[in-house]
Amino acid sequence: MAPRPVYPFCAIVGQEEMKLALILATISPDLSGVLIRGEKGTAKSTAVRGLAALLPEHREVPGAYHLSPEEYPTHAEGLGLPATMPE
């Protein structure tokens, strides 16, 4: 099955509150998430895929969710993880 083409986030017409909520959740991790609900065909999945295409790649850090790759070596031993972050 071929991957779905990504529709540009900025091309979604309407749904201003949903788009704003997604952008704010991206900017501020304190918001912790957005619940999107609506009828079929209201661009819920399209908006999320479009926004995801705009975000930079990120590297997942094992252990505590709030660690950056730079902080990992400092906290790894206390979390029972290897001293160097796995690739």
Contacts in CASP RR format, 6 or more apart in sequence:
PFRMAT RR
TARGET T0000
AUTHOR 0000-0000-0000
METHOD contacts of the structure
MODEL  1
MAPRPVYPFCAIVGQEEMKLALILATISPDLSGVLIRGEKGTAKSTAVRG
LAALLPEHREVPGAYHLSPEEYPTHAEGLGLPATMPE
4 49 0 8 1.000
6 49 0 8 1.000
6 50 0 8 1.000
6 53 0 8 1.000
7 46 0 8 1.000
7 49 0 8 1.000
7 50 0 8 1.000
8 50 0 8 1.000
8 53 0 8 1.000
9 19 0 8 1.000
9 47 0 8 1.000
9 50 0 8 1.000
9 51 0 8 1.000
9 53 0 8 1.000
9 54 0 8 1.000
12 19 0 8 1.000
12 43 0 8 1.000
12 46 0 8 1.000
12 47 0 8 1.000
12 50 0 8 1.000
15 42 0 8 1.000
15 43 0 8 1.000
15 47 0 8 1.000
18 34 0 8 1.000
18 36 0 8 1.000
18 43 0 8 1.000
18 44 0 8 1.000
18 47 0 8 1.000
19 47 0 8 1.000
21 34 0 8 1.000
21 36 0 8 1.000
22 34 0 8 1.000
22 36 0 8 1.000
22 47 0 8 1.000
22 48 0 8 1.000
22 51 0 8 1.000
23 51 0 8 1.000
24 31 0 8 1.000
25 31 0 8 1.000
25 32 0 8 1.000
25 33 0 8 1.000
25 34 0 8 1.000
26 51 0 8 1.000
26 55 0 8 1.000
36 44 0 8 1.000
36 47 0 8 1.000
36 48 0 8 1.000
37 44 0 8 1.000
38 44 0 8 1.000
59 69 0 8 1.000
61 67 0 8 1.000
61 68 0 8 1.000
61 69 0 8 1.000
61 72 0 8 1.000
61 85 0 8 1.000
62 72 0 8 1.000
62 81 0 8 1.000
62 85 0 8 1.000
62 86 0 8 1.000
63 79 0 8 1.000
63 81 0 8 1.000
64 75 0 8 1.000
64 79 0 8 1.000
67 75 0 8 1.000
69 85 0 8 1.000
72 81 0 8 1.000
72 85 0 8 1.000
73 83 0 8 1.000
73 84 0 8 1.000
73 85 0 8 1.000
76 82 0 8 1.000
76 83 0 8 1.000
76 84 0 8 1.000
76 85 0 8 1.000
77 83 0 8 1.000
END
